[in-house]
Amino acid sequence: MSTTTESSTRRGKKPVGQRAAEWTDPRLGLYKLAKSNLRKIFPDHWSFMLGEICLYSFIILILTGVYLTLFFHPSMNEVVYHGPYAPLQGVRMSEAYASTLHISFEVRGGLLIRQIHHWAALIFIAAMLVHMMRVFFTGGFRKPREINWLFGWTLLFLGMFTGFTGYSLPDDLLSGTGIRFADGAVLATPVVGSYLSFFLFGGEFPGHDIVARFYSIHILLLPGLMAGLLTAHLILVFYHKHTQFPGAGKTEKNVVGMPLLPIYAAKAGGFFFLVFGVIAAIAATVSINPIWTMGPYRPDQVSTGAQPDWYMGFSEGLIRVMPGWEINAWGHTLVLGVFIPLMIFPVVLAAIAVYPFIEAWVTGDKGEHHILDRPRNRPVRTGLGMAWLSLYFVLLIGGGNDLWATHFHLSLNWITWFVRIGFFVVPVLTFLVTKRICLGLQRRDRDKVLHGRETGIIKRLPHGEYIEVHEPLSQEQRHVLTAHVQPEPIDPGPEVDENGVERKINPVSKVRAKLSRGFYGENGQIAKPTVEEYEEITSGHGHH
């Protein structure tokens, strides 16, 4: 009797994990959530790793940042240095600078963690920019992903200012010069500039509060906002499902790829450690921000060749190459040489943010899109993206005009004038050239579909004519080249009605129609081959 009872007890007893899951699931709904999401399909394309690099570098930033906060003292109180770095022995400096030296020379692994943190920040912003470029050129921002585009843009914007506050914390001569530059930009703001500067620095520059304030912003406010935006961004990615490039079996209603568990999770985990290893290897071999060579910040000194991190080169270049225009009126001076670039920078960023809505309005496109565009099939959009990149690189040259002049033995004035002229000329030329290249690639795709792929094999016909043998494309290849939709430009209607009276057309509608013709008109795209054209050529004597 006792044996029967014991065996039934053993058979009826469930494992601890199962009992815990059964207790938790009715209260949190984890089973249903996991069942619907852990087998979610992810496309298998290398370009999607760009977003993962953003995520992993952000995680590395958080981990290394937590370690650094244990040793950093965000104070501008002056101390006398008596640490192991001999050239700075007896030099008066802020506690912030002294604690950074302590991290670099005395904390075990401190210098490596500092450099991993700095390199991860640069890679994080670079990965975000390249990821957004991929989304832009392929049309991944279209409905229903406009809000996610805004989340990504805000992450990039916040990342830039998080980086600025981060490299300003050591209070060395380079970072102090950067803060002085920012203070000059703030002071150029009409009416409220001086008040903003006093509020930011707690009095006259540099004050005694800026490092402590930047520290709170850098480790609490901005990372918290970015973590929230990143979470919302990933939730929307899961909700809308992934976009994918055209191919066999891929439609607007499915995703072709691999499940989250176990395949994608294993690959993602390995890729995280690969990203971490590459960043650590770079940090261990390539020095960055060696603050001990620059010394502590002094308002009466400026370091030679002072340069911000690359992502601030755009704004730096705008201010460096702007003529020193000023307006003096009623006892006040408006420094246009700083104020105009200060306005151009946010306007350009705002244009990037609202572009998805502008394109949807211009083209009249209200449908959902889950299949990505090939950049060549949207020449105007691709041209605009390349024009912005060319403008960025031109201004990056302007932001480092002194280094270009010294390293390449060029005239500083020549470089400045090149950037001033290039600001207006280079983006236009880049747009036109890129558009022509895209149209040329469209023509080549059209010829491939109709005539096949050139094999390089020359054949002589019986009557003596030489021809090159073309190999027909597979059905999958033809699908990739012809799957894209070619919208028609918006037609504002006839200029006169049926009675010959001129119609009153809204000026906004006229502008919209003109822009739409620019996107999808005769010079905006090459008509892809029709089924009738393909059948006529393949059934005749013109196909070899």
C-alpha positions, 0 to 999 in steps of 0.5 A, a space after each residue: 500500500 505504501 509502495 503504491 502511494 509513493 509511486 503515484 506521488 512520484 508520478 504526480 509530482 511536477 518539476 520545479 520549473 514547470 510548477 513555477 511556469 504554471 504559477 507565473 503564466 496566468 498572472 503575467 501571460 509569459 507563455 502566450 507572449 513567448 509562443 507568439 514571438 520566440 519563433 518570429 522570422 528574421 530576414 537573412 541579409 547582411 545589411 540587417 547586422 548594421 542595426 545590431 551593431 548599434 544595439 551591441 555598441 550601446 550595450 557596451 557603452 552602458 557596461 563600460 560607463 557603469 565601470 567608469 562612474 565608480 572612479 570618476 569625480 565630476 567636480 571642478 574643484 582645484 587640486 594639485 596632482 601628485 600621481 604617477 604621471 611625472 610631466 604633470 607633477 605639481 600642476 593644478 587641475 580640476 578633480 575631474 581631470 585628476 580622476 581621469 588620470 587616476 583611471 588611466 594610470 592607476 585603476 587596473 584596466 582603467 585605460 582600456 575601459 576608457 578607450 573601449 567606451 570612447 571607441 564604442 561611442 564612435 562606432 555606435 553613432 557611425 553604425 546608426 548613421 549607416 543603418 539610417 542610410 540603409 533604411 533611407 536608400 531602400 525606402 524602409 521608412 515608408 508606411 507603417 514605419 514613419 514613427 520608427 524612423 523618427 525614433 531612429 533619428 532621435 536616437 542619432 540626435 541624442 547620441 551626438 549630444 551624449 558623445 559631446 557631453 561625454 568627451 567634455 567630462 575629463 576637463 582637459 584642454 581639448 574638451 574645454 576648447 570644445 565647450 568654449 566653442 559651444 558657448 560661443 554658439 550659444 552666445 550668438 543666439 539673439 536676445 536670449 544667448 547670454 541668459 542661456 550661457 549664464 544658465 548653462 555654466 552657472 555664471 561666466 564661462 567656464 564657471 564651476 558647475 559645467 562638468 557636474 551638470 554634463 555628468 548628470 546629463 551624460 549618465 542619467 538623462 540622455 542614456 535613459 531617454 535613449 534606452 526608452 527610445 531603443 526599446 520602443 524602436 525594437 517593439 515597433 520592429 517586432 510589431 511591424 515585422 521586418 522589411 526584406 529585399 525582393 526575392 523568391 517567395 517574398 511578398 508584402 504579407 510574409 517574411 522569409 528567413 530564420 526563426 528567432 529561436 534557436 537559429 537567429 538568437 545563436 547568431 546574434 549572440 555570437 555577433 555580439 561577442 564579435 562586435 565586443 571583441 573588435 571594439 576591444 581590439 581597436 581600443 587596445 591597439 589604437 590610442 584615442 583621447 590621450 588627455 595627459 598629452 594636452 594637460 588640464 583646461 585653462 581658459 587662456 589656452 587653446 590646444 593646437 589642431 583641436 578637433 571634435 569627434 567626427 560626428 560634430 564635423 558638420 556643425 564645426 565646418 559650417 561655423 569655420 567657413 562662414 564669413 565673419 558677418 556681423 550686424 550692429 544695431 541699437 547697441 547690440 551685435 548679431 554675429 551672423 557668422 555663427 548664428 546662420 550656421 547654428 540655424 542651418 544645422 538643425 534645419 538640415 537635421 529636421 529635413 532628414 526627420 520629416 523626409 518620409 512624410 514629404 515623400 509620401 505627400 509628394 508621391 501620394 503613396 498611402 499603401 503599406 510597404 514591407 518589400 524594400 526598394 533597390 536604390 537604383 529604382 528610386 533615382 531621385 531619393 538616392 540622389 538626395 541621399 548622396 547629395 546630403 552625404 557629399 555635403 556632409 563630407 565637404 563640411 567635414 573638410 571645413 571642420 578640419 581645414 587647419 589639419 588639411 592645410 598643415 598635413 597636405 601643405 595647402 593654403 588654409 584660405 583655398 580650403 575655406 573657399 573650396 568648402 564655401 563654393 562646394 557647399 552649393 555646388 557639390 551636392 547639386 553635382 552629386 545629385 545629378 550624377 547619382 540620378 544618371 547612374 541610377 537611370 543607367 542601371 535601370 536601363 541595364 536591368 531592362 536590357 538584361 530582362 529582355 535580352 539576357 545576360 552577356 556571356 562574353 561568347 562570340 558566335 558567328 552565324 552562317 551568313 557571316 554575322 558575329 553576335 554575342 551569345 546572351 544567357 536568359 535570366 532565371 525566373 527568380 532573377 527576372 522577378 528581382 529586376 521587375 518586382 518594383 512598382 513604378 508609380 505614375 506622377 500626380 496629375 493636377 488635371 487640365 488647366 481649363 475646364 470643358 468650357 475653355 475657362 481657366 481652372 483655379 488650381 491650388 498653388 500647393 497642388 501645382 507644386 506637389 504635381 511638379 515634384 511628383 513629376 520629378 520623382 516619377 516623370 519621364 526623367 525620373 525612371 525608366 519604364 520596366 519591360 512589360 510581359 508583351 515586350 518580353 514575349 515578343 523578343 524571346 519568341 522572335 529572332 532577336 534573342 540569342 
